[in-house]
Amino acid sequence: MENQQQVDAIELPPEISKQLTGLGDRFLAVLIDTLIWLFPFIFVFVSLIVYAFEIGWAMWFAAAMVLLTISSFIVILVFHIILVIKRSQSIGKYLMDIYVYDLTIKKRMEFWKYALLRKVVCKEIIPAVPFFGFFYTVIDIIFVFRRDHRTLHDHMAESVVLDLEESKKRKKFFDFSELA
């Protein structure tokens, strides 16, 4: 136990440890992100149900739902990209006032590292590898229960999720001001 505390002390400076995001906020951010990314597919599901019952206007309705799905997906994607570029936040992290901090450069994580390493490699490619991906995902989830709440993908990206300081929290719902 004492060795673990020494490792945590080496990895995270005291000023960073004070800002660590709690498990509940991380969970809510992931839940919000999941629901937001699933939202466009509700339109597809509804259009498939209507089309299955072969209602006369079903073809037009299905086409409208597909357009609505595509447009809502694009809006969500653009909003997400803006947040990652300017604030190192997903939509869920934005709503929970938490962000991703890069331990190597000692500030918010830059877009390319966030997008490529943290999202694409650690959350899309590795979990998709047959057999290994399942175990990686389980271990990634288990890591969040450690004292520092850093997941496996946080360790791989040399990052940590922190609470925003009071002065940096969003003042209004749509606040795209850049985090320093």
Backbone as JSON, one array per atom type, in Angstrom:
{
  "sequence": "MENQQQVDAIELPPEISKQLTGLGDRFLAVLIDTLIWLFPFIFVFVSLIVYAFEIGWAMWFAAAMVLLTISSFIVILVFHIILVIKRSQSIGKYLMDIYVYDLTIKKRMEFWKYALLRKVVCKEIIPAVPFFGFFYTVIDIIFVFRRDHRTLHDHMAESVVLDLEESKKRKKFFDFSELA",
  "N": [[0.83, -1.2, 0.0], [1.92, 1.23, 0.81], [3.91, 1.51, -1.12], [2.31, 1.91, -3.38], [1.24, 4.43, -2.81], [3.55, 5.95, -2.97], [4.13, 5.67, -5.68], [1.86, 6.93, -6.8], [2.33, 9.51, -5.81], [4.63, 10.19, -7.18], [3.74, 10.18, -9.83], [1.64, 12.08, -9.93], [1.71, 15.45, -9.26], [1.22, 17.35, -6.19], [-0.43, 19.66, -6.59], [-1.91, 18.92, -8.79], [-3.17, 16.61, -7.89], [-5.06, 17.64, -6.14], [-7.05, 18.56, -7.79], [-8.21, 16.39, -8.99], [-10.7, 14.67, -10.78], [-13.73, 13.36, -9.59], [-15.02, 10.0, -9.34], [-17.78, 9.79, -9.85], [-18.36, 12.11, -11.43], [-16.8, 11.55, -13.7], [-18.07, 9.22, -14.59], [-20.69, 10.21, -15.14], [-20.06, 12.01, -17.21], [-19.19, 10.24, -19.23], [-21.56, 8.79, -19.58], [-23.3, 10.83, -20.5], [-21.96, 11.51, -22.9], [-22.24, 9.09, -24.3], [-25.06, 8.88, -24.56], [-25.56, 11.19, -26.08], [-24.15, 10.63, -28.47], [-25.63, 8.47, -29.31], [-28.07, 9.57, -29.85], [-28.63, 10.57, -32.62], [-29.2, 8.16, -33.91], [-31.65, 7.38, -33.05], [-33.48, 8.51, -34.75], [-33.08, 6.98, -37.06], [-33.92, 4.48, -36.14], [-36.67, 5.0, -35.58], [-37.54, 5.62, -38.18], [-37.14, 3.16, -39.43], [-39.02, 1.57, -38.13], [-41.43, 2.81, -38.93], [-41.2, 2.42, -41.7], [-41.23, -0.36, -41.79], [-43.88, -0.95, -41.27], [-45.02, -0.23, -43.59], [-46.39, 2.15, -44.27], [-48.09, 4.52, -46.31], [-46.71, 7.0, -46.71], [-44.24, 6.32, -45.86], [-41.73, 6.04, -47.18], [-40.97, 8.7, -47.76], [-40.91, 9.68, -45.17], [-38.89, 8.07, -44.06], [-36.71, 8.94, -45.59], [-36.57, 11.61, -44.75], [-35.95, 11.19, -42.05], [-33.44, 9.99, -42.27], [-31.97, 12.12, -43.32], [-32.24, 13.89, -41.17], [-30.89, 12.42, -39.24], [-28.27, 12.37, -40.29], [-27.7, 15.15, -40.38], [-27.96, 15.87, -37.63], [-25.96, 14.28, -36.55], [-23.7, 15.46, -37.75], [-23.81, 18.05, -36.61], [-23.43, 17.42, -33.88], [-20.87, 16.26, -34.06], [-19.29, 18.44, -34.99], [-19.63, 20.26, -32.85], [-18.45, 18.71, -30.83], [-15.78, 18.5, -31.81], [-14.98, 21.21, -31.78], [-15.03, 21.67, -29.0], [-13.03, 19.86, -28.15], [-10.76, 20.9, -29.44], [-10.58, 23.56, -28.4], [-10.94, 23.31, -25.61], [-10.17, 20.83, -24.57], [-12.16, 18.92, -24.01], [-14.83, 16.56, -24.02], [-18.29, 16.47, -25.02], [-19.75, 15.58, -22.8], [-17.82, 15.95, -20.75], [-17.62, 18.71, -20.89], [-20.18, 19.52, -20.03], [-20.02, 18.62, -17.42], [-18.04, 20.16, -16.35], [-15.3, 19.36, -16.4], [-11.98, 18.42, -17.54], [-9.38, 17.27, -19.84], [-6.11, 16.86, -18.91], [-2.76, 17.2, -19.85], [-0.05, 15.47, -18.78], [2.58, 15.6, -19.64], [3.13, 18.04, -20.97], [2.13, 19.78, -19.18], [-0.35, 21.17, -19.22], [-3.65, 21.72, -20.63], [-4.72, 19.03, -22.73], [-3.5, 18.75, -26.05], [-5.17, 19.02, -29.24], [-4.51, 17.06, -31.31], [-3.21, 15.0, -29.94], [-5.21, 14.31, -28.14], [-7.29, 13.56, -29.9], [-6.13, 11.62, -31.7], [-4.44, 9.78, -30.17], [-5.71, 9.34, -27.62], [-8.48, 9.04, -28.24], [-8.83, 7.7, -30.87], [-6.78, 5.61, -31.07], [-6.67, 4.48, -28.39], [-9.37, 4.17, -27.65], [-10.81, 3.24, -29.8], [-9.34, 1.67, -31.82], [-7.65, -0.23, -30.37], [-9.61, -1.5, -28.59], [-11.07, -2.8, -30.58], [-9.61, -4.93, -31.47], [-9.71, -8.36, -31.91], [-10.44, -10.57, -29.2], [-8.14, -9.62, -27.52], [-8.96, -6.96, -27.33], [-11.31, -7.01, -25.78], [-10.34, -7.7, -23.2], [-8.6, -5.57, -22.78], [-10.45, -3.45, -22.67], [-11.95, -4.13, -20.37], [-9.93, -4.01, -18.39], [-9.25, -1.33, -18.69], [-11.58, -0.08, -17.74], [-11.58, -1.04, -15.09], [-9.31, 0.24, -14.07], [-10.18, 2.85, -13.51], [-11.15, 2.82, -10.97], [-9.07, 3.11, -9.27], [-7.13, 5.04, -6.88], [-6.33, 7.47, -8.06], [-8.06, 7.67, -10.15], [-7.31, 7.34, -12.8], [-7.59, 5.99, -15.94], [-6.65, 3.17, -18.02], [-6.29, 4.13, -20.62], [-5.77, 6.77, -19.99], [-3.26, 6.55, -18.78], [-1.75, 5.6, -20.96], [-1.91, 7.79, -22.67], [-0.68, 9.63, -21.15], [-2.17, 11.32, -19.43], [-4.64, 13.01, -17.38], [-7.84, 13.36, -15.89], [-9.27, 16.32, -14.87], [-10.95, 18.53, -12.52], [-12.35, 21.61, -13.51], [-10.92, 24.75, -12.69], [-12.51, 27.21, -10.67], [-12.52, 29.75, -11.89], [-12.29, 29.11, -14.57], [-14.51, 27.73, -15.3], [-17.42, 27.27, -17.31], [-19.35, 30.11, -18.15], [-21.76, 30.47, -19.31], [-24.18, 28.49, -21.13], [-23.29, 27.89, -23.81], [-20.18, 28.17, -24.11], [-17.29, 28.77, -25.57], [-14.77, 29.57, -24.95], [-11.25, 29.5, -24.9], [-9.3, 27.17, -23.05], [-6.47, 27.73, -21.03]],
  "CA": [[0.0, 0.0, 0.0], [2.8, 2.4, 0.88], [4.55, 1.63, -2.43], [1.32, 2.49, -4.29], [1.15, 5.86, -2.51], [4.75, 6.56, -3.51], [3.97, 5.73, -7.14], [0.9, 7.99, -7.09], [2.95, 10.8, -5.52], [5.57, 10.47, -8.26], [3.0, 10.43, -11.06], [0.81, 13.28, -9.88], [2.13, 16.46, -8.28], [0.14, 17.69, -5.25], [-1.38, 20.63, -7.13], [-2.78, 18.19, -9.71], [-3.96, 15.68, -7.08], [-6.17, 18.38, -5.52], [-8.07, 18.82, -8.81], [-8.67, 15.14, -9.61], [-12.14, 14.52, -10.96], [-14.29, 12.21, -8.88], [-15.53, 8.88, -10.12], [-19.15, 10.11, -10.27], [-18.33, 13.07, -12.54], [-16.3, 10.86, -14.89], [-19.13, 8.33, -15.04], [-21.75, 11.02, -15.75], [-19.56, 12.53, -18.49], [-19.24, 9.12, -20.2], [-22.98, 8.51, -19.83], [-23.8, 11.93, -21.35], [-21.36, 11.33, -24.23], [-22.87, 7.92, -24.93], [-26.44, 9.23, -24.95], [-25.52, 12.19, -27.16], [-23.75, 9.98, -29.71], [-26.7, 7.56, -29.72], [-29.24, 10.36, -30.21], [-28.99, 10.57, -34.05], [-29.67, 6.86, -34.36], [-33.06, 7.27, -32.7], [-34.22, 8.84, -35.97], [-33.01, 5.81, -37.94], [-34.77, 3.46, -35.53], [-38.06, 5.39, -35.8], [-37.85, 5.49, -39.6], [-37.22, 1.73, -39.75], [-40.31, 1.09, -37.63], [-42.47, 3.31, -39.83], [-41.02, 1.76, -42.99], [-41.62, -1.76, -41.62], [-45.35, -1.05, -41.32], [-45.37, 0.12, -44.96], [-47.35, 3.26, -44.35], [-47.96, 5.14, -47.62], [-45.71, 8.06, -46.73], [-43.07, 5.79, -45.14], [-40.49, 6.31, -47.91], [-40.64, 10.11, -47.54], [-40.58, 9.81, -43.75], [-37.58, 7.45, -43.88], [-35.71, 9.85, -46.18], [-36.46, 12.76, -43.84], [-35.27, 10.73, -40.84], [-32.03, 9.79, -42.6], [-31.39, 13.47, -43.39], [-32.19, 14.39, -39.79], [-29.81, 11.68, -38.57], [-26.99, 12.86, -40.8], [-27.49, 16.54, -39.95], [-27.73, 15.92, -36.18], [-24.63, 13.71, -36.33], [-22.72, 16.47, -38.14], [-23.84, 19.1, -35.59], [-22.78, 16.87, -32.68], [-19.44, 16.09, -34.37], [-18.68, 19.77, -35.04], [-19.63, 20.75, -31.47], [-17.46, 17.92, -30.12], [-14.45, 18.87, -32.29], [-14.69, 22.55, -31.25], [-14.71, 21.53, -27.58], [-11.74, 19.18, -28.0], [-9.72, 21.84, -29.88], [-10.46, 24.75, -27.54], [-11.05, 23.1, -24.16], [-9.82, 19.45, -24.2], [-13.35, 18.34, -23.38], [-15.92, 15.99, -24.81], [-19.53, 17.16, -24.65], [-20.03, 15.18, -21.42], [-16.88, 16.63, -19.87], [-18.01, 20.11, -20.93], [-21.35, 19.69, -19.16], [-19.63, 18.3, -16.04], [-16.95, 21.08, -15.99], [-14.03, 18.65, -16.22], [-11.22, 18.44, -18.79], [-8.24, 16.37, -19.91], [-4.85, 17.56, -18.66], [-1.61, 16.45, -20.34], [1.0, 15.49, -17.76], [3.9, 15.84, -20.22], [3.3, 19.46, -21.28], [1.62, 20.49, -18.0], [-1.51, 22.01, -19.53], [-4.71, 20.93, -21.26], [-4.22, 18.19, -23.81], [-3.65, 19.31, -27.38], [-6.17, 18.35, -30.06], [-4.06, 15.88, -32.03], [-2.95, 13.93, -28.98], [-6.52, 13.91, -27.63], [-8.06, 12.89, -30.95], [-5.49, 10.42, -32.26], [-3.99, 8.78, -29.2], [-6.7, 9.04, -26.58], [-9.76, 8.58, -28.8], [-8.76, 6.72, -31.97], [-5.99, 4.42, -30.74], [-7.01, 3.86, -27.09], [-10.79, 3.88, -27.45], [-11.43, 2.66, -31.0], [-8.55, 0.63, -32.48], [-7.28, -1.32, -29.44], [-10.77, -2.31, -28.2], [-11.61, -3.55, -31.72], [-8.77, -6.11, -31.73], [-10.4, -9.54, -31.37], [-10.0, -11.18, -27.96], [-7.36, -8.69, -26.72], [-9.75, -5.75, -27.12], [-12.23, -7.2, -24.66], [-9.59, -7.62, -21.95], [-8.14, -4.18, -22.67], [-11.59, -2.63, -22.24], [-12.26, -4.45, -18.97], [-8.86, -3.46, -17.56], [-9.4, 0.12, -18.77], [-12.67, 0.28, -16.83], [-11.16, -1.33, -13.71], [-8.34, 1.25, -13.67], [-10.83, 4.08, -13.03], [-11.44, 2.67, -9.54], [-7.87, 3.39, -8.48], [-7.22, 6.27, -6.11], [-6.17, 8.64, -8.92], [-9.12, 7.57, -11.17], [-6.74, 7.35, -14.14], [-7.84, 4.76, -16.67], [-5.52, 2.69, -18.81], [-6.05, 5.06, -21.74], [-5.13, 7.96, -19.41], [-1.84, 6.24, -18.61], [-1.14, 5.51, -22.28], [-1.84, 9.14, -23.23], [-0.04, 10.47, -20.13], [-3.14, 12.36, -19.12], [-5.48, 12.86, -16.2], [-9.05, 14.18, -15.99], [-9.31, 17.23, -13.73], [-12.02, 19.5, -12.38], [-11.96, 22.96, -13.9], [-10.85, 25.75, -11.63], [-13.73, 28.03, -10.66], [-12.4, 30.86, -12.85], [-12.32, 28.59, -15.94], [-15.78, 27.06, -15.57], [-18.23, 28.0, -18.29], [-20.23, 31.12, -17.56], [-23.06, 30.29, -19.97], [-24.26, 27.14, -21.68], [-22.4, 27.81, -24.96], [-18.96, 28.93, -23.82], [-16.21, 28.13, -26.29], [-13.51, 30.23, -24.66], [-10.15, 28.54, -24.86], [-8.63, 26.94, -21.76], [-5.02, 27.95, -21.14]],
  "C": [[0.87, 1.26, 0.0], [3.51, 2.61, -0.45], [3.6, 2.27, -3.44], [1.21, 4.0, -4.06], [2.37, 6.58, -3.04], [4.66, 6.69, -5.02], [3.0, 6.84, -7.51], [1.5, 9.36, -6.87], [3.92, 11.18, -6.62], [4.82, 10.87, -9.53], [2.26, 11.76, -11.05], [1.31, 14.25, -8.83], [0.95, 16.86, -7.39], [-0.88, 18.67, -5.81], [-2.36, 19.99, -8.12], [-3.7, 17.26, -8.92], [-5.18, 16.36, -6.46], [-7.34, 18.56, -6.49], [-8.63, 17.55, -9.45], [-10.19, 15.07, -9.66], [-12.6, 13.25, -10.24], [-14.84, 11.18, -9.85], [-16.93, 9.18, -10.67], [-19.19, 11.06, -11.45], [-17.81, 12.42, -13.82], [-17.38, 9.95, -15.47], [-20.25, 9.11, -15.74], [-21.31, 11.59, -17.1], [-19.6, 11.45, -19.57], [-20.68, 8.8, -20.57], [-23.59, 9.57, -20.76], [-23.26, 11.77, -22.77], [-22.03, 10.18, -24.98], [-24.27, 8.25, -25.41], [-26.46, 10.23, -26.1], [-25.13, 11.55, -28.48], [-24.78, 8.97, -30.2], [-27.92, 8.31, -30.24], [-29.58, 10.35, -31.7], [-29.59, 9.25, -34.52], [-31.11, 6.57, -33.94], [-33.91, 7.54, -33.94], [-34.22, 7.65, -36.94], [-33.94, 4.72, -37.43], [-36.26, 3.75, -35.79], [-38.43, 5.21, -37.28], [-37.95, 4.02, -40.02], [-38.55, 1.14, -39.28], [-41.44, 1.53, -38.56], [-42.4, 2.6, -41.18], [-41.47, 0.3, -42.92], [-43.13, -1.94, -41.7], [-45.9, -0.61, -42.67], [-46.51, 1.13, -45.06], [-47.07, 4.0, -45.65], [-46.87, 6.2, -47.71], [-44.4, 7.62, -46.08], [-41.75, 6.1, -45.85], [-40.04, 7.75, -47.69], [-40.21, 10.33, -46.09], [-39.18, 9.24, -43.48], [-36.47, 8.34, -44.43], [-35.48, 11.05, -45.29], [-35.68, 12.37, -42.58], [-33.78, 10.5, -41.09], [-31.33, 11.15, -42.69], [-31.25, 14.08, -42.0], [-31.07, 13.7, -39.02], [-28.46, 12.22, -38.99], [-26.71, 14.28, -40.31], [-27.24, 16.63, -38.44], [-26.37, 15.32, -35.84], [-23.55, 14.73, -36.65], [-22.66, 17.59, -37.09], [-23.13, 18.63, -34.32], [-21.28, 16.75, -32.9], [-18.72, 17.43, -34.36], [-18.56, 20.35, -33.62], [-18.55, 20.03, -30.66], [-16.04, 18.34, -30.52], [-14.05, 20.25, -31.76], [-14.29, 22.46, -29.77], [-13.35, 20.87, -27.36], [-10.61, 20.14, -28.37], [-9.51, 22.95, -28.85], [-10.36, 24.44, -26.05], [-10.62, 21.71, -23.67], [-10.96, 18.76, -23.46], [-14.22, 17.66, -24.43], [-17.18, 16.76, -24.4], [-19.9, 16.83, -23.19], [-19.11, 15.88, -20.43], [-17.22, 18.12, -19.79], [-19.18, 20.37, -19.97], [-21.03, 19.42, -17.69], [-18.51, 19.22, -15.52], [-15.67, 20.34, -15.58], [-13.3, 18.65, -17.56], [-10.03, 17.5, -18.7], [-6.96, 17.2, -19.86], [-3.71, 16.65, -19.1], [-0.47, 16.58, -19.33], [2.38, 15.79, -18.33], [4.13, 17.32, -20.5], [2.73, 20.37, -20.19], [0.55, 21.54, -18.32], [-2.57, 21.13, -20.2], [-4.15, 20.19, -22.46], [-4.49, 18.83, -25.17], [-4.55, 18.42, -28.23], [-5.67, 17.04, -30.66], [-3.78, 14.71, -31.1], [-4.27, 13.4, -28.43], [-7.25, 13.06, -28.67], [-7.41, 11.58, -31.4], [-5.14, 9.37, -31.22], [-5.1, 8.37, -28.25], [-7.99, 8.46, -27.16], [-9.58, 7.44, -29.81], [-8.01, 5.45, -31.56], [-6.53, 3.73, -29.49], [-8.48, 3.49, -26.94], [-11.48, 3.26, -28.66], [-10.63, 1.48, -31.55], [-8.24, -0.53, -31.53], [-8.49, -2.13, -29.0], [-11.35, -3.16, -29.34], [-10.79, -4.79, -32.05], [-9.46, -7.33, -31.1], [-9.67, -10.13, -30.16], [-9.26, -10.19, -27.06], [-8.17, -7.44, -26.38], [-10.71, -5.84, -25.96], [-11.49, -7.04, -23.33], [-9.04, -6.21, -21.72], [-9.26, -3.3, -22.12], [-11.94, -2.88, -20.78], [-11.21, -3.85, -18.04], [-8.94, -1.93, -17.54], [-10.47, 0.61, -17.79], [-12.25, 0.07, -15.37], [-10.18, -0.26, -13.2], [-8.99, 2.5, -13.08], [-11.13, 4.02, -11.54], [-10.21, 2.84, -8.66], [-8.02, 4.75, -7.79], [-7.13, 7.53, -6.99], [-7.19, 8.68, -10.06], [-8.58, 7.66, -12.59], [-6.96, 5.98, -14.78], [-6.59, 4.34, -17.42], [-5.23, 3.64, -19.97], [-5.49, 6.39, -21.24], [-3.63, 7.73, -19.25], [-1.12, 6.2, -19.96], [-0.96, 6.9, -22.91], [-1.13, 10.12, -22.3], [-0.92, 11.65, -19.77], [-3.88, 12.04, -17.84], [-6.7, 13.76, -16.41], [-9.17, 14.99, -14.7], [-10.58, 18.05, -13.72], [-11.5, 20.85, -12.85], [-11.89, 23.85, -12.68], [-12.08, 26.64, -11.76], [-13.68, 29.14, -11.72], [-12.51, 30.4, -14.31], [-13.62, 27.89, -16.29], [-16.61, 27.92, -16.52], [-19.21, 28.92, -17.58], [-21.65, 31.03, -18.12], [-23.04, 28.92, -20.63], [-23.31, 26.94, -22.87], [-21.22, 28.71, -24.72], [-17.81, 28.19, -24.47], [-14.88, 28.83, -26.06], [-12.42, 29.18, -24.44], [-9.6, 28.42, -23.45], [-7.13, 27.12, -21.96], [-4.26, 26.67, -20.94]]
}
